[in-house]
Amino acid sequence: WMNSPGHRNNILSRSYTEIGVGLAKNKNGVCYWTQMFMKPM
């Protein structure tokens, strides 16, 4: 993710204090990843 400008900006941003990361693998073994960046209200 650090090689992607958008992902890198989110990871290094001081605007977020929480992160969620998810992984799903299909029956063929292909992985799908997701990130969610949050700041409590």
Secondary structure, DSSP 8 states (H G I E B T S, - for coil): -TTSHHHHHHHH-TT--EEEEEEEE-TT--EEEEEEEE---
